[in-house]
Amino acid sequence: MSDTPMTAEQLAALHERCFVTPRPWNADEFRDFLASPLCFLRCEAGGFVLGRAVAGEAELLTIAVAPETRRSGIGRRLMAAFDDGAKAAGAEQAFLEVAIDNAAARALYLGTGWAEAGKRRGYYHTPEGQSVDAVVMTRTLADGGRA
């Protein structure tokens, strides 16, 4: 992982290359997250993961891997870095939401020990105004992180 975190502008630019649904976040939104003492960022060339931890629980807010570097192990390394950051912040459980139609992300999460826990109907909205369900996933972080 990089010792030099990406700037809010760099995070937003990469996020925009990676997301349509949910909509990409802008630099001001990233600045707001990064200003919070509850949030943690882990970066690697070609990607980043942003999490938040409070009261023993962590949320994976977003992960982005540049399209040209996907399937090279970056996503798995960022997921491990998220786990480390969450544990360092005292979290024992973690959760995330992922668009139901994002098969690549869901496969990454399942392959790194996350389990599907439910759905949020109509959680995301496409640029065309359609609703997309979110899958809620969870992971236990204690004892190696397997749920």
Secondary structure as a PSIPRED ss2 file (coil, helix, strand):
# PSIPRED VFORMAT (PSIPRED V4.0)

   1 M C   1.000  0.000  0.000
   2 S C   1.000  0.000  0.000
   3 D C   1.000  0.000  0.000
   4 T C   1.000  0.000  0.000
   5 P C   1.000  0.000  0.000
   6 M C   1.000  0.000  0.000
   7 T C   1.000  0.000  0.000
   8 A H   0.000  1.000  0.000
   9 E H   0.000  1.000  0.000
  10 Q H   0.000  1.000  0.000
  11 L H   0.000  1.000  0.000
  12 A H   0.000  1.000  0.000
  13 A H   0.000  1.000  0.000
  14 L H   0.000  1.000  0.000
  15 H H   0.000  1.000  0.000
  16 E H   0.000  1.000  0.000
  17 R H   0.000  1.000  0.000
  18 C H   0.000  1.000  0.000
  19 F C   1.000  0.000  0.000
  20 V C   1.000  0.000  0.000
  21 T C   1.000  0.000  0.000
  22 P C   1.000  0.000  0.000
  23 R C   1.000  0.000  0.000
  24 P C   1.000  0.000  0.000
  25 W C   1.000  0.000  0.000
  26 N C   1.000  0.000  0.000
  27 A H   0.000  1.000  0.000
  28 D H   0.000  1.000  0.000
  29 E H   0.000  1.000  0.000
  30 F H   0.000  1.000  0.000
  31 R H   0.000  1.000  0.000
  32 D H   0.000  1.000  0.000
  33 F H   0.000  1.000  0.000
  34 L H   0.000  1.000  0.000
  35 A H   0.000  1.000  0.000
  36 S C   1.000  0.000  0.000
  37 P C   1.000  0.000  0.000
  38 L C   1.000  0.000  0.000
  39 C E   0.000  0.000  1.000
  40 F E   0.000  0.000  1.000
  41 L E   0.000  0.000  1.000
  42 R E   0.000  0.000  1.000
  43 C E   0.000  0.000  1.000
  44 E E   0.000  0.000  1.000
  45 A C   1.000  0.000  0.000
  46 G C   1.000  0.000  0.000
  47 G E   0.000  0.000  1.000
  48 F E   0.000  0.000  1.000
  49 V E   0.000  0.000  1.000
  50 L E   0.000  0.000  1.000
  51 G E   0.000  0.000  1.000
  52 R E   0.000  0.000  1.000
  53 A E   0.000  0.000  1.000
  54 V E   0.000  0.000  1.000
  55 A C   1.000  0.000  0.000
  56 G C   1.000  0.000  0.000
  57 E E   0.000  0.000  1.000
  58 A E   0.000  0.000  1.000
  59 E E   0.000  0.000  1.000
  60 L E   0.000  0.000  1.000
  61 L E   0.000  0.000  1.000
  62 T E   0.000  0.000  1.000
  63 I E   0.000  0.000  1.000
  64 A E   0.000  0.000  1.000
  65 V E   0.000  0.000  1.000
  66 A C   1.000  0.000  0.000
  67 P H   0.000  1.000  0.000
  68 E H   0.000  1.000  0.000
  69 T H   0.000  1.000  0.000
  70 R C   1.000  0.000  0.000
  71 R C   1.000  0.000  0.000
  72 S C   1.000  0.000  0.000
  73 G C   1.000  0.000  0.000
  74 I H   0.000  1.000  0.000
  75 G H   0.000  1.000  0.000
  76 R H   0.000  1.000  0.000
  77 R H   0.000  1.000  0.000
  78 L H   0.000  1.000  0.000
  79 M H   0.000  1.000  0.000
  80 A H   0.000  1.000  0.000
  81 A H   0.000  1.000  0.000
  82 F H   0.000  1.000  0.000
  83 D H   0.000  1.000  0.000
  84 D H   0.000  1.000  0.000
  85 G H   0.000  1.000  0.000
  86 A H   0.000  1.000  0.000
  87 K H   0.000  1.000  0.000
  88 A H   0.000  1.000  0.000
  89 A C   1.000  0.000  0.000
  90 G C   1.000  0.000  0.000
  91 A C   1.000  0.000  0.000
  92 E C   1.000  0.000  0.000
  93 Q E   0.000  0.000  1.000
  94 A E   0.000  0.000  1.000
  95 F E   0.000  0.000  1.000
  96 L E   0.000  0.000  1.000
  97 E E   0.000  0.000  1.000
  98 V E   0.000  0.000  1.000
  99 A E   0.000  0.000  1.000
 100 I C   1.000  0.000  0.000
 101 D C   1.000  0.000  0.000
 102 N C   1.000  0.000  0.000
 103 A H   0.000  1.000  0.000
 104 A H   0.000  1.000  0.000
 105 A H   0.000  1.000  0.000
 106 R H   0.000  1.000  0.000
 107 A H   0.000  1.000  0.000
 108 L H   0.000  1.000  0.000
 109 Y H   0.000  1.000  0.000
 110 L H   0.000  1.000  0.000
 111 G H   0.000  1.000  0.000
 112 T C   1.000  0.000  0.000
 113 G C   1.000  0.000  0.000
 114 W C   1.000  0.000  0.000
 115 A E   0.000  0.000  1.000
 116 E E   0.000  0.000  1.000
 117 A E   0.000  0.000  1.000
 118 G E   0.000  0.000  1.000
 119 K E   0.000  0.000  1.000
 120 R E   0.000  0.000  1.000
 121 R E   0.000  0.000  1.000
 122 G E   0.000  0.000  1.000
 123 Y E   0.000  0.000  1.000
 124 Y E   0.000  0.000  1.000
 125 H E   0.000  0.000  1.000
 126 T C   1.000  0.000  0.000
 127 P C   1.000  0.000  0.000
 128 E C   1.000  0.000  0.000
 129 G C   1.000  0.000  0.000
 130 Q C   1.000  0.000  0.000
 131 S E   0.000  0.000  1.000
 132 V E   0.000  0.000  1.000
 133 D E   0.000  0.000  1.000
 134 A E   0.000  0.000  1.000
 135 V E   0.000  0.000  1.000
 136 V E   0.000  0.000  1.000
 137 M E   0.000  0.000  1.000
 138 T E   0.000  0.000  1.000
 139 R E   0.000  0.000  1.000
 140 T E   0.000  0.000  1.000
 141 L C   1.000  0.000  0.000
 142 A C   1.000  0.000  0.000
 143 D H   0.000  1.000  0.000
 144 G H   0.000  1.000  0.000
 145 G H   0.000  1.000  0.000
 146 R C   1.000  0.000  0.000
 147 A C   1.000  0.000  0.000
